[in-house]
């Protein structure tokens, strides 16, 4: 029974921290554009190939 006294607060702390990190990342805009990073590898850089 004493293990429940340890595991329940630990589980609540972990779930609160994961939820807080998720909402922080949403607030910072991490999920705003999901398509561009996947297509960025296919786009040519303008600086490549130019000799200064």
C-alpha positions in Angstrom: 0.0 0.0 0.0 2.9 2.4 0.6 4.0 2.0 -3.0 0.8 3.7 -4.0 1.7 6.7 -1.9 4.9 7.0 -3.9 3.6 6.1 -7.4 0.4 8.1 -7.5 2.1 11.5 -6.9 4.9 10.5 -9.2 2.4 9.6 -12.0 0.5 12.9 -11.4 3.7 14.9 -11.6 4.8 13.2 -14.8 1.5 13.6 -16.5 1.3 17.3 -15.4 4.8 17.9 -16.7 4.2 16.2 -20.1 0.9 18.2 -20.5 2.8 21.4 -19.6 5.5 20.7 -22.1 3.0 20.0 -24.8 1.0 23.2 -24.3 4.3 25.1 -24.1 5.3 23.7 -27.5 1.9 24.6 -29.0 2.2 28.1 -27.6 5.7 28.5 -29.1 4.4 27.5 -32.5 6.1 24.1 -32.9 3.1 22.6 -34.8 2.2 25.6 -37.0 3.8 24.4 -40.2 4.2 20.6 -40.6 4.6 20.5 -44.4 7.5 22.8 -45.1 10.3 21.0 -43.2 9.5 17.8 -45.1 9.8 19.6 -48.4 12.8 21.8 -47.6 15.2 19.1 -48.6 13.7 19.2 -52.2 14.1 22.9 -52.6 17.3 24.3 -54.0 19.3 26.8 -52.0 19.9 30.1 -53.8 23.5 30.4 -52.3 24.6 27.0 -53.7 26.5 27.1 -56.9 27.3 30.8 -56.8 31.0 31.8 -56.6 31.5 35.0 -54.7 
